[in-house]
Amino acid sequence: MAQKTDLLLPVLKGQPVIPVILVNDVAHAVPLARALAAGGLPAIEITLRTPAALDAIRAVANEVPEAIVGAGTILNARQYEEASAAGSRFIVSPGATPQLLKAASTGKVPLLPGAITPAEIMALREEGYTMLKFFPAEQAGGASFLKSLSSPFAGIQFCPTGGIGAGNAKTYLDLPNVVCVGGSWVAPENLVQAGNWDEITRLAAEAAKLAKA
């Protein structure tokens, strides 16, 4: 299957929240991943929004065996290939292009592409994708809009991200077409910069207790 569901599904179903983290300093990557894994969130998405991102992914892949490191904000085929080479075990994109889908179809790392409109969902379903990112979730209509997609797109599962935090994560997780959510609240930048790994572990443990209805 185009999406390599056998590799991606255990990651998404393995925990209710996928931490979406921004790493500005490579030195933070390993202790951050260890802190999140210790709290029960081993799968983490490191976004390619900083120059340190690829090195951070590489460090976690090499030094934190208990973590499942992924790459986010992948915008093109070149970034897909770079993230794969760095050790990513799953790759997340806010959307999809023909070139990115081609790279993912021939690559070994599963892709979670983004879609928010019926046309985008239909196009990705025709390409063999049944698990999609829904981004930016709150700005695109929130849980009520996502719920409305469950009937016409039966069999499609979403990982919504964007504007999701501790206060509304459960609302999304209770939807029939949501497999997990993504969010940055479990590793806020101020705690990362301060190296407060114990507090990040505590936040991760709270998030790991969230469950679908």
C-alpha positions in Angstrom: 0.0 0.0 0.0 1.2 3.5 -0.8 1.0 4.7 2.8 2.9 1.7 4.3 0.0 1.4 6.8 1.7 -1.5 8.6 4.5 0.8 9.7 2.5 4.0 10.3 -0.6 2.6 12.1 1.2 1.3 15.2 2.9 4.7 15.7 -0.4 6.6 15.5 -2.4 4.1 17.6 0.4 3.7 20.1 -0.3 6.9 22.0 -3.1 9.5 22.1 -0.8 12.4 21.6 2.1 12.8 19.2 4.4 15.6 20.5 5.2 18.2 17.8 8.4 19.7 18.8 10.7 22.5 17.6 14.4 22.0 18.3 16.6 25.0 18.1 19.6 23.5 19.9 20.7 20.0 18.9 21.9 19.5 22.5 18.3 19.5 23.7 17.2 16.8 21.3 18.3 13.7 23.2 17.2 14.7 26.7 13.9 16.0 25.4 13.2 12.7 23.6 14.1 10.7 26.7 11.9 12.9 28.8 8.9 12.4 26.5 9.4 8.7 26.2 9.7 8.4 30.0 6.3 10.0 30.3 4.8 7.5 27.9 5.1 9.4 24.6 7.9 7.7 22.7 6.8 8.8 19.2 7.8 12.4 18.6 7.6 14.6 15.5 10.6 17.0 15.1 9.6 19.7 12.7 11.9 20.8 10.0 11.4 24.5 10.9 14.9 25.0 12.3 18.5 24.5 11.0 19.0 22.0 13.8 16.1 19.8 12.9 17.9 17.1 10.8 20.8 16.8 13.2 18.2 16.6 16.1 16.4 13.7 14.3 19.8 12.0 13.7 20.8 12.3 17.3 17.5 10.9 18.6 17.5 8.0 16.1 21.1 7.1 17.2 21.0 7.7 20.9 17.4 7.2 22.1 16.4 3.6 21.2 13.2 3.9 23.2 12.0 6.8 21.0 10.2 6.7 17.7 11.4 9.8 15.9 9.6 11.3 13.0 10.0 14.4 10.9 7.3 17.1 10.4 6.7 20.1 8.1 8.1 18.1 5.2 7.3 20.2 2.1 8.9 18.5 -0.8 10.6 15.3 -2.0 14.1 16.5 -1.1 13.1 17.1 2.5 11.4 13.6 2.6 14.7 12.1 1.4 16.8 14.1 3.9 14.5 13.2 6.8 14.6 9.5 5.8 18.4 9.5 5.7 18.6 11.2 9.1 16.7 8.3 10.7 13.0 9.3 10.7 10.6 6.4 11.1 7.6 8.4 10.0 7.2 11.6 8.1 4.5 14.2 8.3 3.5 16.9 5.8 1.0 19.7 6.1 -0.2 18.9 2.6 0.7 16.9 -0.5 2.3 17.4 -3.9 2.7 14.8 -6.7 6.5 15.0 -6.2 6.2 14.3 -2.5 3.8 11.4 -3.0 6.1 9.9 -5.6 9.1 10.1 -3.2 7.0 8.5 -0.5 5.8 5.7 -2.8 9.3 4.7 -3.6 10.8 5.4 -0.1 10.8 3.2 2.9 9.4 5.7 5.4 5.6 6.0 5.8 4.1 9.4 5.0 1.2 11.1 6.9 0.1 13.8 4.4 -2.1 16.7 5.3 -5.6 17.4 3.9 -8.4 19.7 5.1 -10.8 19.9 2.1 -13.0 17.1 0.6 -11.2 17.4 -2.6 -7.8 17.0 -1.0 -9.1 14.0 1.0 -10.5 12.4 -2.1 -7.3 12.9 -4.1 -5.2 11.3 -1.3 -7.7 8.4 -0.9 -7.3 7.7 -4.6 -3.5 7.5 -4.0 -4.1 4.8 -1.4 -3.9 7.0 1.8 -6.3 6.3 4.6 -4.6 8.1 7.4 -4.2 11.9 7.1 -3.0 14.9 9.0 -5.7 17.6 9.6 -3.9 20.9 9.8 -4.5 23.6 11.0 -7.2 21.9 13.0 -8.7 24.7 15.0 -8.4 27.3 12.2 -9.8 24.9 9.6 -13.1 24.4 11.4 -12.2 22.5 14.5 -13.7 19.3 15.9 -17.2 20.0 14.6 -15.9 20.2 11.0 -13.7 17.2 11.4 -16.7 15.2 12.8 -18.8 16.1 9.7 -16.2 14.4 7.5 -16.6 11.0 9.2 -19.7 10.0 7.3 -18.8 10.8 3.7 -15.2 9.7 4.2 -15.8 6.4 6.2 -12.5 4.6 6.6 -10.3 7.8 6.6 -8.6 8.4 9.9 -7.1 11.8 10.9 -4.4 13.1 13.2 -5.4 16.7 13.8 -2.8 19.3 14.8 -2.8 23.0 15.2 -4.4 24.8 18.1 -4.8 21.6 20.1 -3.8 21.6 23.7 -4.6 19.9 27.0 -8.0 21.7 27.2 -9.4 20.5 23.9 -7.5 17.4 23.0 -10.1 15.0 24.4 -12.8 16.6 22.2 -10.8 15.6 19.2 -9.9 12.2 20.5 -13.5 11.3 21.1 -14.3 11.7 17.4 -14.9 8.5 15.5 -12.4 9.5 12.7 -9.5 10.6 14.9 -6.7 8.2 15.6 -4.6 10.5 17.7 -3.8 14.2 18.0 -0.6 16.2 17.6 0.4 19.1 19.8 3.3 21.1 21.3 1.9 21.7 24.8 3.7 18.7 26.2 7.1 20.3 25.5 6.7 24.1 25.6 9.7 26.1 24.5 10.3 27.7 27.9 10.7 24.3 29.6 13.0 23.0 26.8 15.2 26.1 27.0 15.4 25.7 30.8 16.2 22.0 30.5 13.3 21.2 32.8 13.0 17.6 31.7 11.1 16.4 34.8 8.3 18.8 34.1 8.1 17.7 30.4 7.9 14.1 31.6 5.1 15.0 33.9 3.2 16.8 31.0 3.8 13.8 28.8 2.5 11.4 31.4 -0.7 13.5 31.7 -1.2 13.5 27.9 -0.5 9.8 27.7 -3.5 9.1 30.0 -5.9 10.7 27.5 -7.9 8.1 25.8 -10.6 7.9 23.1 -14.2 7.4 24.2 
